[in-house]
Structures are given as C-alpha cells and as structure tokens.
Amino acid sequence: MLPIISTIPLRQMASGDILSLQVYKFIGATSGKKVYIQSNLHGAEIVGNAVIQRLIEFLWMLDNTDLIGEVWLLPVCNPMGTNQRSHHFSDGRYCTYEAKDWNRIFWDYEKDISKDNDRENQLLAFAKSQINCNVGEIKKNFLDAIKQRFSTLTDKINSANGVPYTEKFRYKLQSLSLDADYLIDIHSSTNQGLNYLYYFRDRQESAKYFLLDFGILLDEYDGDAFDEAFIKPWLALEECFLQLGRTVKFDVEAWTLELGRGMEMIPDSVTKGVRGVKNYLKQKGVLSEDFKLDEFPQKNNQMSFKTRSQVIKYYAPVGGMISSRVALGTEVQAGEQVYQILNFNKQGKLPTTVDVFAIINGFVYDVSINQSVNEGEFVLGII
C-alpha cells in the first residue's frame, strides 16, 4: 500500500532556505478511525523517527484491505528543534528565541472558550443539547465545534503583521491532528529513562495494548502539551455528561510514548515502540480482523500503573559530582541511599561527600545524563 506523501512548508529562514514537514498518509480501503503519530517534537528525542520509519515499512507491505481507516505519520515534526546544537550536543527542548518549551505551546479549546467567561456553561450547555443523542452524533457535533473555534485562528496566522513562530508551528501540527481519533506523540527522556507511556483517565485498558512495563496517569496537567491539548476537551465533556447523570466515554485517546534517552536510537526502545504501536493498531480495529500479527500476545499486557502526582524528583542539595548512584530501573526502599555527591567546597576544607536517601518506596525511572551537577539540578526521579 503506497502512502500519500504531503510536504508542507513550515518556515523560511534568513538564508532563504525553507524548513518543511513531510506527512505519510496510509488510507485503507474501508473507512474508519484516524490515527495520528508524530515524533521528535523535542529536538534531541530522535528515537521516534526510527519507530515511524519502521511503521512506514510495515504499512507499505500491507494491502489496503488490511487497513481500516487511516494512519498519518509525521517524523521530524520539529525541524527547528532537531537542528539545534551546542557543540556536539543536541538540545532542542526549547524555542531559544521565545524561551518556550516546544511541548508547552499548544492551543487548548477549553482555555480558548474561557475567554468568553463562560467555559463551564458552554460545555455544560452543549452537553444538555446533546443529552438524547447517541455517542457517535455527540462526537461529530463536538468535533465540529472544536474545528469551528480552531478556524478562527486562521486569520490571525495569516495576518499582515504576522505571529510569533511558535503560534504558526502549533497551528500546523494541530491542523493535521485535530480530527484524529487516536493520537500518539513519541518522545524520549531528556536524560536516561525507561520505556513507558503517559495516559489519561479511563484509558488504562488501551494503555496495555502498547505492551510496555508501566504507564503514568496524567492526573495533573494544564493542557499546553500536545497530547493534553488534544484530549482535554473530550475529558471535560465527559465530566459534563456525568454531572447530568449520563455516562459517556468517547473513543478518543492520546498517548505520549517515552522511549529510551535523548540523542540515541536505542535498538530495544525502537523495537518496543514499533511492537507496541502495531499491537495498538490491531487491538483498536485499525488493522483488519483477518490480519495477523506474528508473535504477539493474545491477551493484554500486564502493566504497572502510577500517577504523575506520585513522582518524586530529586535535585542536588549541593553542587559537585555524582560519585555513586543507583541504576536506572532499581527498586528502592524509603531510607535507602540513592546517590552520593562529591562536594568540593570553597571553605578551606577538604572535599566532602553528601549522601541522599529515598523518601518513598518505588523504582528509579529517570536519571540525569550529566554526573556533574550544580545545586538544584535534577539527579533522578522515583515513582
């Protein structure tokens, strides 16, 4: 099955060169769900590009009757961040010109309608108007409302006085993904991380389809991240229906896969990412019932679920060098030493060591890539 390949101009540089996006659209013979998958929103987090390349190879080999609906893939979705360097090191987490995290800039329908001073009333009024409709009708009507509001941004984006680049950039990405049913944003740890995913409430069963060891529930979020901005309005509408005494759950899902660490395409992380996405497509009915995936489990994967509010991050109490630290993935008990800092004080004294102990039971899921730390810099995360 050949994809439709769309090249989208994104930004013209001072040199006259133009940065572009390239989207690969695989469309099945039968209509169905739309899956949107992107990677490399943070410049150093490149592993998702390898995942997408292998997914393109996989989908290329399918017959169009094997695909129900469509899958859109956007590798290297942030060429500005991807190209950013400091000596040998990739960074690209922040737009240096505007000092904004590339994954904290996105348009949030809920926040936008709050400008009208009646966000809750608008959502609740919409829910009341749809109380006797079936879920499919409600979903279509609400998506139309989101699209209509999003379309009001077009004039601003194209205005004669222009807009900051981050606004144009987010507009491009969200215009591609706004009508998706399932959204997958592939990231890596900025430091050294395990393979896991972030998910939203009431989506635990689908989370298991990715076949990873653990997932983190985003019980705290503000809507500015890519996955949050996508699903937040739908979660809010579900709450409105609950207030009205009706339980409604939309088949709309958003995921952030965290695979390995930045600046590296770790083979194991790539393989797990590809395997998980393929199984997710199969379990969600995007791959036909007759299509068989080889060597995949027949039952849901057993995952450990945590919440973001359970994460404890440890920051250096003094400046110095990390002389010892527990390994990534280690189970620790409260009171157990997790790292030690060699401190070169400037007080006319000999160097000292500072021991840091776990304050909760858990396991180490993220550790700093740099073992030289200033006071207050991240060292490790335990969940």
N, C-alpha and C positions, 0 to 999 in steps of 0.2 A: 504494500500500500504506500503510495507516494504522498508525501505531505504537501500542503500548500505552504510555500515559504514567503513570508512577508518581511521586507526590510523597511524599517521605519526610521526616518531621520530624527535625531534627538537633539543634537546641539552642534552649532558651528563654533569652532574655536578661533582664537585670534589669528592663527596661521591660515585660516580659511578652510582647514580640514573639517569634515563633518563626522561626528560620532553618531552611530546608529544602533538600533535594536534589531534583532532578527528573530522572528517567531515562526515556529514549525507547527502547523495545524494538521492533525490527523483526524479525518472525519469519516465516521463509519457509514455503512450502507443504511443503517437503521438509526433514526433519531433517538436521542436520549439525553443523558446528563453531559454537562460541560465540565471538564477538569482542566484547571489552570495550574501549571507548575513553573516556577521560576527559581533561579539560583544566582548567587554572587551579588546580592544586594549590598553586603559589606565587602569591600574590595579584597581583603585578604582571605575571604572564606570561599575558596575555589572548588571545594570537593563536589558541590552540586553540579558543576559543569560536566564533570565526568559521569555523574549519575544520569544527567539529561542526555549526554551523548549515547550512553548505552541504552537508554529508553528509546531514543530515536532509532537505533539499530533494531531493537526489539519490535517496535511498531512498524517499521519498514518491512519486516518479514511477514507481517500479518496480512491476511485477506481482509478486504473492507467489511466483509460479513462477520468477522471476528470482533469488530469494534461496535459497541452500542453507544452512540453519542459521539463526542469529540474530545480530543486531548490536545491542549495547546501547551507548547513548551518554549520557555524563554531563557536560554542560558545567558550568562554575562549580562544580566539585566541592568547593571550599573557600570557602564564603561568608565565613567569619571572615577569612581572609587577603585575599580580594578587596576587602572593605570597609575594610581598614586604610589609613590615610592619615597622612602627615606633611606638613602644608601642602598643596601641590598634588601631592605625590608619593605614588604607591602603593608599598608595600613588600610586606608580607605573606609574606615568606620564612620568618619565624619566628613561632611562637606566643609572643607577648610575655609572657604570664602564666607560661608554663612554661619559657621560654627554650630552645625546641627548634625545629629546622628541621622544617617541615611534611613534608618528604620524607626524614626520617630517624627515623621513629617507628613503622615498621610491624612487624607480628607476623611472625616468622620461624619456620617449623615446625622447622627444624633446631636453632635455638637453644633453642626450647621443649622439644624432647625431650632436649636436652643436660642439662636439669635432672635427668633420670633417671640421669645419669652414664654412659650407655652409648649415646650418639648413634650412633657408628660401628657398634656392634654391632647396634643396632636396624635401621639402614638395610641393613647387610650381611645380617642375618638375614632381613629382608623380601625382599631380592634372591634369597637362596638359596631361600626358599619359593616364588619365582615363576620359578625358572630355566627351567622347562619350559613356561611359559605363553607365549601369543603376546603381542605388544606391546599390543594393544587390551585384553586382560584385565589385564595388569600396570598399565596406565594407569588403568583403572577402579578396581582394588583399591587403588592408591596414593592416588588422589584420595579414596577413601572413608576411608583412614587419616588424611589431612590434614584432611578435614571433621570427622571424629570428634574429633580433637585440638582443632580450632578451636571446636567446640561446647562444649568445657569452659570457654571464656571467657564464655559467656552468663550464667552465674550471677554471675560477678564483675561484669559490666557492669550487671546488674540488681540488684545487692546493695543493701541498705538504706543502707549507709554511702557508696555511690557510688564513682565512679572519676574520676581526672583527665580533663579533656575530651579530650585527645589520644588516650587509650585508647578512649573511646567513638567518636571520629571515625574512627580507623583501623578499628575493628570494623565500622562502617557501610560504609566503602569496600570492605574486603576481603570482607565477606559478599556483596557484589554481584559481585565479580570472581574469587573463589576457584576457581570451576569453569569459568572461561574456558579456551579453547584458545589464543587469541591475545589478548594484552593490549597496548594502545597508550596511553602516557601522554604527553600533548603539553605541552611546556614551551617556554620561550624563554631566551635568555641574560639574566642579571640585568643585564648590561652591553650591549655591542653585539656580536652574534655572527652567524656564518654559519648557513646551513641545513644540518643534519646529523642523524645519529642515533647513539644508543648501542645496542650489541647485545651478545649473549653468544656464547660459543664455539660453533662448528659451525653457526652460523646465517647465515653470510656470503651464501649464495646467496639466501636470503629477503630479506636486507637490500637487495639490489639492486632488489627489486620497488618500493621506495619512491622510486626514481628521483632520489635526491639525489647530490650530488657526492662526499661522503665519509662514512665511518662510523668510530666509535671503539669498539673492542672493550673491554668492561669486564673486563680481566684482573685487576683489583684491585677488590674490593667486599666489604662486610661484611654485606649482607643487610637493612639497615634501610630502604633506599629502596623505593619502591612496586614498581618492576619487578624489583628484586633479590629481594625477599621472595617474589614470585610464582614466579619460575623457579628459584631457588636449590635447593629440594628436588629438583626434577627433574634438575638437572645433577648433584647429589650422587648420586642413584640411578643415573644413567648411569655414573658412576665406579665404583660398587659392582659393577655388572654387568661392567664391564671387568676388574675385579680377579678376577672369577670366570670370565673367559675368554669372555664373550659381549658382543658389541657391540650395544647398544640405544640408539636415538635416538628420543625421544618427539616427536611433532608438537605441541610446546608451545613457544610463543615469546613473548617480552616485549621491548618496544621503548620507548625514550624518544626522541621526536622533539624536536629543538631547532630552533625556527623563529624566526629574527629576534631582536628585542630586546624587553625588557620595556616595558610601558605603551603599546605600539603594536601595531596590527594592520596590519603592512606588507603591502600587496596581493600582492607577489611571494611572500612567505613563506606567506601564506594559500593562494594558488594552488598552490604546490608541495606544501604539506601535503595539500590535497584530492586533487590528482592522484596523489600517492604512495599515499595510503590506498586510493583507488579501485582503483589498479592492484594493490596488495597483495591486496585482497579478490578481485579477478579471478584473480590467479595462484595463490592458495591455494584456489580452488574454492568460495569463498563466494558468488560470482556464477556463475550457471549457464553452462555451456559455450556455449550458444546466444546469451547476452547479449554484445553487442559494445560495447566502449568506443571512442569516437571519438578519433582522433589520438593513440593510444598506441603506443609501440614494441612490436614483436613479440618482440624479444629483451631479455634482461636488460640493465639499465643498467650501464655501466662505472663502478665506484666506486673511490675510493682508500680503503684501509683502514689505520687506525693503531690503536695500543693506548693505553689510558689511561696506562700507565707511560711512554709516550714524550712525554707532555705536559710542557712546561716552562713554569711560570708565573713571571712577572717582577713583583717587588714593589719599590716605591720605596726606594732606598737612603738617600734624604734626603727631607725634606719640601719642598714647593714646588709649582710649576705646570708642567704638561707643555707645553713651548713648541713641541715638534715630535714627531711620532710617525709611523711607517709606517702605511699604511692597512690596514684590515681586508681579509684575503684576499691580502696581499702575500707573495710568495715571498722569503725572506731566506736569506743565507748566514752561516755562523759567522764572527764578527768584524765583521759589518756593523752600523752604528749603527741601533738600532731606536727609540730615543726619547731625548729630552733634557729635563732638568728645570731650570727656572729656580729657583734656591735663594736665598731671602732670609735669609741667616744673621744671627744676632744677636751677632756677634763684633766689631763695629766695623769691618767690612769692606764693600766694595762687593758687590752681588749677583753670584753666580757661576752658571755652567751646569755641569751634570753630565751627561755622555754615558753611555749604557748600550748595550752591544753584545750581539748574539745569541751564544749559546754553542753553538747547534746549527743545522744547516740545517733548514729547514721553512717552514711558512707560518703567518701570523697568523690565528687562527680566533676570537679573542675579545679585545676591548679594553674598558677601563674607560669608563663613560659620563661620569665626572667627571674633568676635567683638572686639578683641584686635589687633591693627594694628601698625606697625612701619611706619614711614614716607615713603611715596612712595609705599605702598602696596595697592592692589586692594580693593575697597569698594563696588562698584556697577557699573552696566552697563545700559545705557538708549539707546533706539533705537526709 
